[in-house]
Amino acid sequence: MARKPNYQFERMERDRQKAVKAAQKAAAKASEKAAQNPDNAGNGEGSAS
């Protein structure tokens, strides 16, 4: 017997999985950018002694 579709839940799951994939892609892009510029790695508060 076929199950009753739950469209709202299925859409929420697709959106959640899409968000996870986008976050992983952004993290990979950020780490690749940091690897390209090792002198700028960890910038922000900086090393102002």
C-alpha distances in whole Angstrom, upper triangle without the diagonal:
4,7,9,12,15,18,21,20,19,22,24,23,24,27,28,28,30,32,32,33,36,37,37,39,42,42,43,45,47,48,49,51,53,53,55,57,58,61,59,56,56,58,58,60,62,65,68,70
4,7,9,12,15,18,17,16,19,21,20,21,24,25,24,27,29,29,30,32,34,34,36,38,39,40,42,44,45,46,48,50,50,52,54,55,58,56,53,53,55,55,57,59,62,65,67
4,6,9,12,15,14,13,16,18,17,18,21,22,22,24,27,27,28,30,32,32,34,36,37,38,40,42,43,44,46,48,48,50,52,53,56,54,51,51,52,52,54,56,59,62,64
4,7,9,12,12,12,15,16,16,18,20,21,22,24,26,27,28,30,32,32,34,36,37,38,40,42,43,44,46,48,49,50,52,53,56,53,51,50,52,51,54,56,59,61,64
4,6,9,9,8,11,13,13,14,17,18,19,20,23,24,25,27,28,29,31,33,34,35,37,38,40,41,43,44,46,47,49,50,53,50,48,47,49,48,51,53,56,58,61
4,6,6,6,9,10,11,12,14,16,17,18,20,21,23,24,26,27,29,30,32,33,35,36,38,39,41,42,44,45,47,48,51,48,46,45,46,45,48,50,53,55,58
4,6,5,6,9,10,11,12,14,15,16,18,20,21,22,24,26,27,28,30,32,33,34,36,37,39,40,42,43,45,46,49,46,44,43,44,44,46,48,51,54,56
4,5,5,6,9,10,11,12,14,15,16,18,20,21,22,24,26,27,29,30,31,33,35,36,37,39,41,42,43,45,47,44,42,41,42,41,43,46,49,51,54
4,5,5,6,9,10,10,12,14,15,16,18,20,21,23,24,26,27,29,30,31,33,35,36,37,39,41,42,43,45,43,40,39,41,40,42,44,47,50,52
4,5,5,6,9,10,11,12,14,15,17,18,20,21,23,24,26,27,29,30,32,33,35,36,38,39,41,42,45,42,40,39,40,40,42,44,47,50,52
4,5,5,6,9,10,10,12,14,15,16,18,20,21,22,24,26,27,28,30,31,33,35,36,37,39,40,43,40,38,37,38,38,40,42,46,48,51
4,6,5,6,9,10,10,12,14,15,16,18,20,21,22,24,26,27,29,30,31,33,35,36,37,39,41,38,36,35,36,35,38,40,43,45,48
4,5,5,6,8,10,11,12,14,15,17,18,20,21,23,24,26,27,29,30,32,33,35,36,37,40,37,35,34,35,35,37,40,43,45,48
4,5,5,6,9,10,11,12,14,15,16,18,20,21,22,24,26,27,28,30,32,33,35,36,39,36,34,34,35,35,37,39,42,45,47
4,5,5,6,9,10,10,12,14,15,16,18,20,21,22,24,26,27,28,30,31,33,34,37,34,32,31,32,32,34,36,40,42,45
4,5,5,6,9,10,11,12,14,15,17,18,20,21,23,24,26,27,29,30,32,33,35,32,30,29,31,30,33,35,38,40,43
4,5,5,6,9,10,11,12,14,15,17,18,20,21,23,24,26,27,29,30,32,34,32,29,29,30,30,33,35,38,41,43
4,5,5,6,9,10,11,12,14,15,16,18,20,21,22,24,26,27,29,30,33,30,28,28,29,29,32,34,37,39,42
4,5,5,6,9,10,10,12,14,15,16,18,20,21,22,24,26,27,28,31,28,26,25,26,26,29,31,34,36,39
4,5,5,6,9,10,11,12,14,15,17,18,20,21,23,24,26,27,29,27,24,24,26,26,28,30,33,36,38
4,5,5,6,9,10,11,12,14,15,16,18,20,21,23,25,26,28,26,24,24,26,26,29,30,33,36,39
4,5,5,6,9,10,10,12,14,15,16,18,20,21,23,24,27,24,22,22,23,24,27,28,31,34,37
4,5,5,6,9,10,10,12,14,15,16,18,20,21,22,25,22,20,19,21,21,24,25,28,31,34
4,5,5,6,9,10,11,12,14,15,16,18,20,21,24,22,19,19,21,22,25,26,28,32,34
4,5,5,6,9,10,10,12,14,15,16,19,20,23,21,19,19,21,22,25,26,29,32,34
4,5,5,6,9,10,10,12,14,15,17,18,20,18,16,17,18,18,22,23,26,28,31
4,5,5,6,8,10,10,12,14,15,16,19,16,14,14,16,17,20,21,24,27,29
4,5,5,6,9,10,10,12,14,15,18,17,14,16,18,19,22,22,25,28,31
4,6,5,6,9,10,11,12,14,17,15,14,15,16,18,21,21,24,27,30
4,5,5,6,9,10,11,12,14,12,10,11,13,14,18,18,20,23,26
4,5,5,6,9,10,10,13,12,9,11,13,15,18,18,20,23,26
4,5,5,6,9,10,13,12,11,13,15,18,21,20,22,25,28
4,5,5,6,9,11,10,9,11,12,15,18,17,20,23,25
4,5,5,6,9,7,5,8,10,13,16,15,17,20,22
4,6,6,9,9,8,11,13,16,19,17,19,22,24
4,6,9,9,9,13,14,17,20,18,20,23,25
4,5,6,7,10,11,14,17,15,16,19,21
4,5,5,9,10,14,16,13,14,17,19
4,6,9,9,12,14,11,11,14,17
4,6,6,9,12,9,11,14,16
4,6,9,11,10,11,15,17
4,7,8,7,9,13,15
4,6,5,8,11,14
4,5,9,11,14
4,7,8,11
4,6,9
4,6
4
